[in-house]
Amino acid sequence: MALLVAIEGADGAGKATTAAAVVAALHASGRSAEVISFPRYTATVGGHVLGDFLAGRLPHALSPRALATLYALDRFESRDLVLATAARCDVVVFDRYIASNMAYQAAKVAADEAGDLMRWIVALETGQFAMPAPDLSIYLDTPLEVARAQIARKRRRSYTDQTYDAHEADDTLQRAVRAAYAAMTEGALLGRWQRVVTGRDGEMRPPAEIAAEIVRAIG
């Protein structure tokens, strides 16, 4: 089975770019690797509904646990893909994985409820849905102002024509998500973590430089 590496962080942290750069660096070192990105907006029922939610098209609100279940469902529907990719590669790199669900939903509840909710999500995803836990999670620590500039430069997404989706537009949520990721990193929730500071002098570090740091952590 492949080593499973999850690239995590708040919106605009540079996850997709970093994941691609890590795979390129692994290929250059002679290892086989592929990226799987979540949510899979056009490939699963869960992903499709999540796209509608983030684009503001759902007719009613969703509780954090209901939303967590949709994110988990997207991965459960993708379980065969994950296992097949892990069977043929040395490393599978996830652009968002289970910790993303934990961070975003924990950011929406009171502080004294966050720990229970995150543990519930771990039990749902790795227990009931039998998704493999990551061997290593990378937290891309990106300042909010840098992240917002990154989001504005994103190409058009499949699920929305807006510059910022419902999560990206909420600065209060984005700060809470960063706090949740910091807590997970410090507490080693969901296994081993590595924090990678992505900014320098108000700009993003070069993707290849960030990737090289992550490859060193992979070993």
NUGUFI-207329 format. One line per field, with one value per atom (N, C-alpha, C): residue number from 0; atom name; y, x, z. Coordinates in Angstrom, 3 decimals, m for minus. Atoms other than C-alpha are relative to their C-alpha. Layout:
BEGIN
k: [NUM/...];
a: [CA/...];
py: [Y/...];
px: [X/...];
pz: [Z/...];
This chain:
BEGIN
k: [0/0/0/1/1/1/2/2/2/3/3/3/4/4/4/5/5/5/6/6/6/7/7/7/8/8/8/9/9/9/10/10/10/11/11/11/12/12/12/13/13/13/14/14/14/15/15/15/16/16/16/17/17/17/18/18/18/19/19/19/20/20/20/21/21/21/22/22/22/23/23/23/24/24/24/25/25/25/26/26/26/27/27/27/28/28/28/29/29/29/30/30/30/31/31/31/32/32/32/33/33/33/34/34/34/35/35/35/36/36/36/37/37/37/38/38/38/39/39/39/40/40/40/41/41/41/42/42/42/43/43/43/44/44/44/45/45/45/46/46/46/47/47/47/48/48/48/49/49/49/50/50/50/51/51/51/52/52/52/53/53/53/54/54/54/55/55/55/56/56/56/57/57/57/58/58/58/59/59/59/60/60/60/61/61/61/62/62/62/63/63/63/64/64/64/65/65/65/66/66/66/67/67/67/68/68/68/69/69/69/70/70/70/71/71/71/72/72/72/73/73/73/74/74/74/75/75/75/76/76/76/77/77/77/78/78/78/79/79/79/80/80/80/81/81/81/82/82/82/83/83/83/84/84/84/85/85/85/86/86/86/87/87/87/88/88/88/89/89/89/90/90/90/91/91/91/92/92/92/93/93/93/94/94/94/95/95/95/96/96/96/97/97/97/98/98/98/99/99/99/100/100/100/101/101/101/102/102/102/103/103/103/104/104/104/105/105/105/106/106/106/107/107/107/108/108/108/109/109/109/110/110/110/111/111/111/112/112/112/113/113/113/114/114/114/115/115/115/116/116/116/117/117/117/118/118/118/119/119/119/120/120/120/121/121/121/122/122/122/123/123/123/124/124/124/125/125/125/126/126/126/127/127/127/128/128/128/129/129/129/130/130/130/131/131/131/132/132/132/133/133/133/134/134/134/135/135/135/136/136/136/137/137/137/138/138/138/139/139/139/140/140/140/141/141/141/142/142/142/143/143/143/144/144/144/145/145/145/146/146/146/147/147/147/148/148/148/149/149/149/150/150/150/151/151/151/152/152/152/153/153/153/154/154/154/155/155/155/156/156/156/157/157/157/158/158/158/159/159/159/160/160/160/161/161/161/162/162/162/163/163/163/164/164/164/165/165/165/166/166/166/167/167/167/168/168/168/169/169/169/170/170/170/171/171/171/172/172/172/173/173/173/174/174/174/175/175/175/176/176/176/177/177/177/178/178/178/179/179/179/180/180/180/181/181/181/182/182/182/183/183/183/184/184/184/185/185/185/186/186/186/187/187/187/188/188/188/189/189/189/190/190/190/191/191/191/192/192/192/193/193/193/194/194/194/195/195/195/196/196/196/197/197/197/198/198/198/199/199/199/200/200/200/201/201/201/202/202/202/203/203/203/204/204/204/205/205/205/206/206/206/207/207/207/208/208/208/209/209/209/210/210/210/211/211/211/212/212/212/213/213/213/214/214/214/215/215/215/216/216/216/217/217/217/218/218/218];
a: [N/CA/C/N/CA/C/N/CA/C/N/CA/C/N/CA/C/N/CA/C/N/CA/C/N/CA/C/N/CA/C/N/CA/C/N/CA/C/N/CA/C/N/CA/C/N/CA/C/N/CA/C/N/CA/C/N/CA/C/N/CA/C/N/CA/C/N/CA/C/N/CA/C/N/CA/C/N/CA/C/N/CA/C/N/CA/C/N/CA/C/N/CA/C/N/CA/C/N/CA/C/N/CA/C/N/CA/C/N/CA/C/N/CA/C/N/CA/C/N/CA/C/N/CA/C/N/CA/C/N/CA/C/N/CA/C/N/CA/C/N/CA/C/N/CA/C/N/CA/C/N/CA/C/N/CA/C/N/CA/C/N/CA/C/N/CA/C/N/CA/C/N/CA/C/N/CA/C/N/CA/C/N/CA/C/N/CA/C/N/CA/C/N/CA/C/N/CA/C/N/CA/C/N/CA/C/N/CA/C/N/CA/C/N/CA/C/N/CA/C/N/CA/C/N/CA/C/N/CA/C/N/CA/C/N/CA/C/N/CA/C/N/CA/C/N/CA/C/N/CA/C/N/CA/C/N/CA/C/N/CA/C/N/CA/C/N/CA/C/N/CA/C/N/CA/C/N/CA/C/N/CA/C/N/CA/C/N/CA/C/N/CA/C/N/CA/C/N/CA/C/N/CA/C/N/CA/C/N/CA/C/N/CA/C/N/CA/C/N/CA/C/N/CA/C/N/CA/C/N/CA/C/N/CA/C/N/CA/C/N/CA/C/N/CA/C/N/CA/C/N/CA/C/N/CA/C/N/CA/C/N/CA/C/N/CA/C/N/CA/C/N/CA/C/N/CA/C/N/CA/C/N/CA/C/N/CA/C/N/CA/C/N/CA/C/N/CA/C/N/CA/C/N/CA/C/N/CA/C/N/CA/C/N/CA/C/N/CA/C/N/CA/C/N/CA/C/N/CA/C/N/CA/C/N/CA/C/N/CA/C/N/CA/C/N/CA/C/N/CA/C/N/CA/C/N/CA/C/N/CA/C/N/CA/C/N/CA/C/N/CA/C/N/CA/C/N/CA/C/N/CA/C/N/CA/C/N/CA/C/N/CA/C/N/CA/C/N/CA/C/N/CA/C/N/CA/C/N/CA/C/N/CA/C/N/CA/C/N/CA/C/N/CA/C/N/CA/C/N/CA/C/N/CA/C/N/CA/C/N/CA/C/N/CA/C/N/CA/C/N/CA/C/N/CA/C/N/CA/C/N/CA/C/N/CA/C/N/CA/C/N/CA/C/N/CA/C/N/CA/C/N/CA/C/N/CA/C/N/CA/C/N/CA/C/N/CA/C/N/CA/C/N/CA/C/N/CA/C/N/CA/C/N/CA/C/N/CA/C/N/CA/C/N/CA/C/N/CA/C/N/CA/C/N/CA/C/N/CA/C/N/CA/C/N/CA/C/N/CA/C/N/CA/C/N/CA/C/N/CA/C/N/CA/C/N/CA/C/N/CA/C/N/CA/C/N/CA/C/N/CA/C/N/CA/C/N/CA/C/N/CA/C/N/CA/C/N/CA/C/N/CA/C/N/CA/C/N/CA/C/N/CA/C/N/CA/C/N/CA/C/N/CA/C/N/CA/C/N/CA/C/N/CA/C/N/CA/C/N/CA/C/N/CA/C/N/CA/C/N/CA/C/N/CA/C/N/CA/C/N/CA/C/N/CA/C];
py: [m1.193/0.000/1.244/m1.248/3.486/0.767/m0.987/6.138/1.042/m0.954/8.467/1.333/m1.331/12.166/0.992/m0.957/14.776/1.424/m1.422/18.398/0.771/m0.643/20.485/1.490/m1.426/24.132/0.696/m0.790/26.841/0.355/m0.397/28.203/0.971/m0.869/29.824/m0.304/0.339/28.062/m0.504/0.502/26.702/m1.507/1.465/23.071/m0.677/0.660/22.149/0.180/m0.268/23.825/m0.805/0.732/22.243/m1.495/1.431/18.781/m0.384/0.277/18.921/0.089/m0.164/20.167/m1.150/1.139/17.376/m1.245/1.152/14.740/0.124/m0.201/16.264/m0.280/0.239/16.190/m1.481/1.443/12.578/m0.749/0.620/11.602/0.209/m0.299/13.319/m0.849/0.841/11.198/m1.484/1.387/8.006/m0.741/0.644/7.362/0.287/m0.204/6.864/0.670/m0.762/9.251/0.589/m0.635/10.632/0.871/m0.883/13.386/m0.428/0.110/12.835/1.227/m1.235/16.053/m0.190/m0.018/16.414/1.438/0.864/17.280/m0.258/0.350/15.557/0.465/m0.670/17.986/m0.605/0.505/16.393/m1.517/1.459/12.735/m0.786/0.713/11.883/0.761/m0.654/12.585/0.991/m0.893/14.017/1.248/m1.135/16.239/0.964/m0.853/17.512/0.856/m0.750/18.494/1.034/m0.965/20.149/1.204/m1.112/22.229/0.923/m0.819/23.379/0.792/m0.698/24.234/1.186/m1.051/26.244/1.129/m1.020/28.075/0.695/m0.630/28.996/m0.435/0.458/26.906/m0.913/0.853/24.728/0.841/m0.796/25.823/0.144/m0.114/25.376/m0.197/0.096/25.476/m1.447/1.315/22.421/0.140/0.008/21.657/m0.484/0.499/20.988/m1.516/1.467/17.253/m0.468/0.365/17.069/0.299/m0.377/18.907/m0.938/0.940/16.674/m1.332/1.272/13.646/0.061/m0.145/15.002/m0.057/0.071/15.558/m1.425/1.392/12.051/m0.900/0.789/10.633/0.147/m0.223/12.207/m0.908/0.880/10.281/m1.474/1.387/7.078/m0.458/0.329/7.159/m0.124/0.023/7.579/m1.042/0.937/4.762/m0.959/0.919/2.345/0.695/m0.771/5.079/0.155/m0.175/5.751/m1.298/1.283/2.060/m0.465/0.398/1.410/0.832/m0.870/4.407/m0.384/0.399/3.326/m1.323/1.307/m0.162/0.109/m0.091/1.119/1.070/m1.096/4.052/m0.181/m0.056/4.592/1.001/m1.059/7.759/0.507/m0.685/9.082/1.341/m1.345/12.845/0.500/m0.524/14.193/1.523/m1.429/17.760/0.119/0.087/17.951/m1.463/1.342/14.858/0.101/0.072/13.925/1.210/m1.125/16.726/1.266/m1.167/19.311/0.027/0.122/18.061/0.375/m0.274/18.198/1.493/m1.410/21.740/0.903/m0.901/23.316/m0.156/0.171/21.769/0.445/m0.454/22.394/1.521/m1.460/26.043/0.608/m0.506/26.334/m0.241/0.300/25.168/0.676/m0.574/26.416/m0.763/0.595/25.764/m1.273/1.186/23.274/m1.182/1.078/21.230/m0.511/0.293/21.191/m1.351/1.255/18.268/m1.211/1.112/15.955/m0.140/0.047/16.899/m0.563/0.510/16.241/m1.505/1.442/12.832/m0.770/0.621/12.038/m0.142/0.047/12.861/m1.075/1.050/10.627/m1.381/1.297/7.757/m0.279/0.167/8.340/m0.380/0.183/8.536/m1.248/1.127/5.969/m1.262/1.138/3.722/m0.488/0.434/3.518/m0.041/m0.051/4.509/m0.667/0.792/2.626/0.670/m0.682/5.293/m0.130/0.105/4.794/1.345/m1.227/7.361/0.400/m0.417/9.465/m0.414/0.260/8.513/1.300/m1.314/12.180/1.062/m1.155/15.390/1.235/m1.225/18.641/1.192/m1.217/21.884/1.163/m1.170/24.742/1.241/m1.162/27.747/1.256/m1.129/30.634/1.163/m1.147/34.145/0.295/m0.235/35.153/0.957/m0.987/38.180/m0.592/0.666/36.065/m1.001/0.994/33.358/0.644/m0.663/35.810/0.420/m0.346/37.020/m1.236/1.257/33.411/m0.426/0.393/32.707/0.842/m0.898/35.751/m0.368/0.396/34.317/m1.396/1.353/30.879/0.009/0.153/29.638/m0.293/0.237/29.227/m1.412/1.296/26.392/m0.617/0.705/23.747/0.302/m0.113/24.588/1.432/m1.384/28.421/0.937/m1.057/31.520/1.135/m1.054/33.644/m0.090/m0.013/34.712/m0.765/0.682/33.474/m0.814/0.789/30.595/0.298/m0.315/30.477/m0.100/0.137/29.297/1.056/m0.922/31.501/1.443/m1.379/34.682/0.354/m0.211/34.260/0.071/m0.159/35.724/m0.551/0.537/34.776/m1.512/1.448/31.157/m0.354/0.315/31.227/0.098/m0.106/32.412/m1.181/1.137/29.696/m1.299/1.183/27.078/m0.073/m0.021/28.146/m0.413/0.384/27.814/m1.500/1.442/24.314/m0.813/0.701/23.230/0.075/m0.142/24.610/m0.956/0.911/22.621/m1.447/1.365/19.433/m0.288/0.179/19.924/m0.177/0.059/20.557/m1.243/1.146/17.713/m1.326/1.215/15.196/m0.765/0.651/14.522/m0.605/0.741/11.961/m0.457/0.515/10.999/1.076/m0.862/12.645/1.235/m1.263/16.299/0.673/m0.878/18.660/1.365/m1.366/22.439/0.610/m0.635/24.239/1.440/m1.421/28.035/0.333/m0.173/29.004/1.415/m1.388/32.769/0.520/m0.699/35.018/1.432/m1.421/38.823/0.331/m0.314/38.878/m0.699/0.747/36.521/m1.487/1.444/32.761/m0.390/0.586/30.860/m0.769/0.765/29.123/m1.409/1.337/25.877/m1.092/1.034/23.823/0.002/m0.105/25.104/m0.608/0.583/24.216/m1.516/1.438/20.812/m0.710/0.627/20.089/m0.193/0.130/20.724/m1.167/1.088/18.330/m1.348/1.267/15.620/m0.425/0.339/15.819/m0.577/0.523/15.259/m1.401/1.333/12.280/m1.014/0.880/10.788/m0.892];
px: [0.841/0.000/0.877/m0.747/1.202/0.024/m0.003/2.195/m1.060/1.088/m0.810/0.358/m0.406/0.057/m1.111/1.088/m2.674/0.542/m0.360/m2.046/m1.221/1.123/m4.246/0.256/m0.108/m4.966/m1.292/1.203/m7.588/m0.081/0.167/m8.934/1.101/m1.045/m6.245/1.382/m1.306/m3.412/0.995/m0.901/m1.994/0.047/0.002/m3.025/0.155/m0.054/m3.608/1.369/m1.323/m0.400/1.077/m0.990/1.575/m0.078/0.164/0.116/0.641/m0.598/1.106/1.515/m1.456/4.595/0.636/m0.514/5.067/0.077/m0.012/4.098/1.138/m1.100/6.543/1.349/m1.260/9.314/0.197/m0.100/8.531/0.357/m0.351/8.631/1.479/m1.403/12.007/0.939/m0.823/13.279/m0.162/0.148/12.145/m1.160/1.147/8.957/m1.272/1.288/5.505/m0.963/0.918/2.854/m1.113/1.144/m0.577/m0.725/0.829/m2.859/m1.455/1.460/m6.475/m0.513/0.522/m8.391/m1.421/1.346/m11.433/m0.405/1.090/m14.253/0.092/0.056/m14.855/m1.362/1.275/m17.574/m0.804/0.728/m18.449/m0.025/m0.149/m17.735/m0.829/0.753/m19.827/m1.279/1.237/m23.296/0.328/m0.387/m21.750/0.686/m0.711/m19.441/m0.922/0.946/m22.286/m0.815/0.797/m24.392/0.870/m0.903/m21.367/0.235/m0.135/m20.878/m1.200/1.218/m24.487/m0.006/m0.055/m23.996/0.960/m1.012/m20.817/m0.359/0.439/m22.412/m1.280/1.207/m25.447/m1.272/1.181/m27.899/m0.919/0.879/m29.284/m1.101/1.127/m32.742/m0.049/0.025/m31.940/1.398/m1.304/m29.062/0.298/m0.441/m27.040/0.737/m0.734/m25.845/1.426/m1.373/m22.093/0.070/m0.055/m22.785/m0.578/0.549/m24.961/1.012/m0.995/m22.310/1.212/m1.112/m19.581/m0.318/0.400/m21.558/0.091/m0.117/m21.688/1.462/m1.426/m17.918/0.518/m0.411/m17.423/m0.566/0.629/m19.856/0.783/m0.810/m17.825/1.226/m1.165/m14.791/m0.408/0.455/m16.752/m0.318/0.283/m17.980/1.290/m1.292/m14.313/0.945/m0.874/m12.989/0.716/m0.632/m12.351/1.120/m1.036/m10.410/1.229/m1.118/m8.286/0.782/m0.677/m7.526/0.734/m0.648/m6.754/1.252/m1.164/m4.410/1.108/m0.985/m2.700/0.669/m0.557/m2.185/1.050/m0.934/m0.246/1.083/m0.947/1.719/0.820/m0.795/4.466/m0.606/0.564/2.761/m1.293/1.220/m0.789/m0.039/0.053/m1.027/m1.436/1.363/m4.421/0.019/0.280/m5.428/m1.305/1.057/m7.666/m0.341/0.418/m8.615/m0.838/0.901/m10.285/0.148/m0.223/m8.695/m0.695/0.718/m10.295/m1.432/1.351/m13.719/m0.007/m0.098/m12.663/0.174/m0.306/m11.278/m1.184/1.084/m14.179/m1.251/1.196/m16.933/0.261/m0.339/m15.146/m0.014/m0.017/m14.830/m1.398/1.380/m18.638/m0.740/0.658/m19.372/0.755/m0.647/m18.578/1.276/m1.303/m15.053/m0.108/0.114/m16.235/m0.671/0.602/m17.990/0.937/m0.843/m15.163/0.698/m0.724/m13.199/m0.880/0.939/m16.210/m0.387/0.395/m17.226/1.130/m1.122/m13.753/0.183/m0.109/m13.602/m1.136/1.143/m17.062/0.281/m0.326/m15.854/1.055/m1.010/m12.778/m0.657/0.682/m15.015/m0.865/0.845/m17.387/0.846/m0.766/m14.713/0.894/m0.935/m12.154/m0.645/0.697/m14.617/m1.128/1.176/m18.046/0.261/m0.236/m16.836/1.322/m1.225/m13.508/0.994/m1.029/m11.370/1.340/m1.306/m7.640/0.456/m0.518/m6.155/1.305/m1.273/m3.277/1.187/m1.240/0.264/0.657/m0.568/1.254/m0.952/0.793/m0.792/0.882/m0.790/0.824/m0.935/0.793/m0.641/0.729/m0.554/0.064/m0.476/0.314/0.169/0.183/m0.013/m0.755/m0.784/0.727/m1.676/m1.272/1.305/m5.276/0.099/m0.068/m4.349/0.657/m0.645/m2.057/m0.966/0.960/m4.709/m1.103/1.072/m7.389/0.494/m0.570/m5.107/0.129/m0.113/m4.505/m1.365/1.347/m8.263/m0.438/0.412/m8.834/0.663/m0.703/m6.316/m0.380/0.377/m7.954/m0.721/0.772/m9.263/m1.456/1.427/m13.023/m0.237/0.322/m14.402/m1.220/1.109/m16.874/m1.341/1.254/m19.467/m0.487/0.416/m19.547/0.717/m0.599/m18.912/0.526/m0.404/m18.238/1.491/m1.408/m14.735/0.216/m0.093/m15.326/m1.259/1.186/m17.601/m0.412/0.569/m19.596/1.024/m1.032/m16.622/1.088/m1.096/m14.012/m0.349/0.424/m16.059/m0.096/0.229/m16.343/1.347/m1.299/m13.222/0.000/0.083/m14.430/0.166/m0.151/m14.773/1.436/m1.363/m11.360/0.986/m0.868/m9.704/m0.225/0.304/m11.500/0.548/m0.565/m10.411/1.503/m1.439/m6.788/0.278/m0.181/m7.166/m0.226/0.271/m8.649/1.159/m1.158/m5.780/1.197/m1.121/m3.252/m0.170/0.264/m4.916/0.239/m0.225/m4.887/1.491/m1.439/m1.237/0.721/m0.670/m0.168/m0.402/0.483/m2.303/0.141/m0.195/m1.400/m1.306/1.275/m5.093/0.045/0.018/m5.482/1.403/m1.321/m1.808/1.074/m1.173/1.473/m0.270/0.160/1.514/1.353/m1.143/4.064/m0.556/0.420/3.465/1.021/m0.864/4.852/m0.470/0.311/4.929/0.204/m0.066/4.142/0.346/m0.223/4.616/1.376/m1.247/7.659/m0.143/0.080/7.560/m1.309/1.315/3.835/m0.329/0.225/4.130/0.158/m0.185/3.960/1.426/m1.280/7.215/m0.171/0.113/7.993/m0.524/0.571/5.984/1.053/m1.035/9.132/0.720/m0.652/10.668/m0.879/0.940/7.550/m0.044/0.055/7.402/1.236/m1.237/11.037/m0.028/0.123/10.334/m0.923/0.948/7.377/0.612/m0.644/9.341/1.007/m0.933/11.979/m0.765/0.821/9.210/m0.521/0.456/7.930/1.111/m1.141/11.410/0.305];
pz: [0.000/0.000/0.000/0.122/m0.862/1.316/m1.065/1.627/m0.362/0.238/1.976/0.642/m0.466/2.249/m0.329/0.190/2.749/0.074/0.009/1.785/0.490/m0.665/4.075/0.192/m0.261/4.766/m0.330/0.263/4.615/m1.483/1.402/1.327/m0.410/0.510/m0.780/0.535/m0.588/1.070/m1.027/1.036/m2.183/m0.083/m0.084/m1.762/m1.352/1.306/m5.421/m0.653/0.579/m6.607/0.712/m0.787/m3.775/m0.268/0.258/m4.358/m1.334/1.308/m8.034/0.053/m0.099/m7.142/0.779/m0.764/m4.576/m0.883/0.908/m7.154/m1.006/0.958/m9.656/0.662/m0.707/m7.039/0.300/m0.246/m6.151/m1.276/1.282/m9.832/m0.309/0.281/m10.140/0.850/m0.882/m7.233/m0.309/0.416/m8.979/0.632/m0.627/m7.009/m0.788/0.663/m8.522/0.976/m0.855/m7.193/m0.848/0.652/m8.089/1.006/m0.821/m6.787/m0.107/m0.027/m5.732/0.734/m0.576/m5.072/0.503/m0.562/m2.825/0.300/0.473/m3.080/m1.500/1.418/m6.417/m0.522/0.255/m7.476/m1.143/1.170/m10.821/m0.076/0.098/m9.992/1.003/m1.031/m6.918/0.346/m0.466/m5.536/1.114/m1.083/m2.379/m0.514/0.563/m4.401/m0.721/0.722/m6.571/0.968/m0.982/m3.547/0.710/m0.622/m1.935/m0.909/0.933/m5.067/0.046/m0.113/m4.839/1.299/m1.289/m1.162/m0.068/0.025/m1.745/m0.956/0.952/m4.676/0.440/m0.513/m2.567/m0.688/0.741/m4.587/0.810/m0.798/m1.780/0.635/m0.495/m0.552/1.512/m1.458/3.150/0.559/m0.643/5.615/0.394/m0.441/6.650/1.325/m1.261/10.176/m0.258/0.188/10.635/m0.152/0.122/11.103/m1.332/1.310/8.001/m1.102/1.004/5.991/0.074/m0.166/7.449/m0.663/0.606/6.267/m1.514/1.451/2.712/m0.443/0.345/2.660/0.139/m0.200/4.060/m1.096/1.065/1.477/m1.303/1.198/m1.326/0.004/m0.077/m0.091/m0.035/0.013/0.539/m1.423/1.400/m3.058/m0.817/0.695/m4.062/0.585/m0.720/m1.844/m0.958/0.954/m4.738/m0.765/0.689/m6.560/0.896/m0.939/m3.460/0.143/m0.205/m2.911/m1.261/1.249/m6.582/m0.255/0.184/m6.742/0.976/m1.009/m3.523/m0.357/0.366/m4.976/m1.096/1.127/m8.008/0.183/m0.193/m6.550/1.267/m1.229/m4.032/0.991/m0.848/m2.731/m0.639/0.428/m2.998/0.733/m0.568/m2.453/m0.109/m0.012/m1.415/0.049/m0.060/m2.196/0.803/m1.015/0.935/0.260/m0.371/2.860/1.273/m1.150/6.159/0.924/m0.915/8.210/m0.464/0.510/5.937/0.519/m0.544/6.971/1.478/m1.428/10.624/0.273/m0.248/10.418/m0.318/0.416/8.540/0.857/m0.832/10.618/1.441/m1.348/13.937/0.087/0.022/12.888/0.117/0.003/12.840/1.316/m1.271/16.406/1.139/m1.174/19.902/0.328/m0.279/21.123/0.832/m0.849/23.740/m0.702/0.787/21.015/m1.089/1.163/18.472/0.105/m0.154/19.896/m0.236/0.196/20.044/m1.465/1.406/16.503/m0.854/0.794/15.111/0.210/m0.254/16.811/m0.669/0.675/15.418/m1.498/1.431/11.907/m0.280/0.178/12.308/0.048/m0.121/13.442/m1.221/1.181/10.510/m1.218/1.236/7.813/0.045/m0.053/9.000/0.575/m0.582/10.891/m0.881/0.762/9.277/m1.502/1.445/5.798/m0.395/0.217/6.156/m0.949/0.780/4.503/0.714/m0.648/5.124/0.557/m0.600/7.497/m0.701/0.619/6.127/0.853/m0.718/7.045/0.442/m0.294/7.015/m0.519/0.426/6.915/0.054/0.105/5.812/0.162/m0.173/7.138/m0.660/0.670/4.729/0.751/m0.832/7.061/m0.852/0.928/4.755/0.591/m0.556/6.019/m0.794/0.623/5.304/m1.180/1.088/3.180/m1.248/1.133/0.987/m0.622/0.490/0.717/m0.827/0.765/m0.434/m1.380/1.311/m3.215/m0.868/0.735/m4.197/m0.564/0.442/m4.368/m1.199/1.083/m6.589/m1.325/1.224/m9.075/m0.481/0.411/m9.228/m1.337/1.228/m12.529/0.344/m0.212/m12.943/0.513/m0.574/m10.807/m0.660/0.647/m11.999/0.641/m0.742/m9.340/0.206/m0.210/m9.260/m0.954/0.799/m11.359/0.880/m0.924/m8.246/0.315/m0.381/m7.231/1.291/m1.293/m3.675/0.228/m0.334/m2.704/1.447/m1.311/0.564/1.122/m1.019/2.620/m0.184/0.267/0.945/0.364/m0.235/1.413/1.480/m1.431/5.199/0.736/m0.653/6.847/1.419/m1.358/10.339/m0.016/0.144/9.229/m0.342/0.417/7.557/1.170/m1.182/10.785/0.940/m0.869/12.764/m0.575/0.655/10.213/0.266/m0.277/10.661/1.448/m1.401/14.433/0.191/m0.101/14.024/m0.553/0.556/11.784/0.948/m0.940/14.277/1.177/m1.114/17.072/m0.403/0.478/14.981/m0.157/0.207/14.078/1.333/m1.301/17.674/0.784/m0.753/19.036/m0.709/0.799/16.321/m0.195/0.282/15.656/m1.398/1.261/12.858/m0.401/0.311/13.083/m0.095/0.096/12.100/m0.856/0.713/11.018/m0.213/0.241/9.501/m0.404/0.344/9.484/m0.951/0.994/6.443/m0.185/0.187/6.397/m1.474/1.455/2.806/m0.445/0.392/2.896/0.359/m0.295/2.796/m0.512/0.370/2.810/m0.714/0.554/2.029/m1.302/1.233/m0.962/0.266/m0.122/m1.490/m0.382/0.387/m1.504/m1.319/1.250/m4.833/0.267/m0.209/m5.201/0.118/m0.049/m5.836/1.346/m1.313/m2.583/1.084/m0.961/m0.586/m0.170/0.282/m2.287/0.520/m0.468/m1.455/1.512/m1.451/2.234/0.369/m0.273/2.113/m0.337/0.380/0.285/1.059/m1.097/3.026/1.197/m1.110/5.599/m0.324/0.410/3.594/0.221/m0.220/3.726/m1.179];
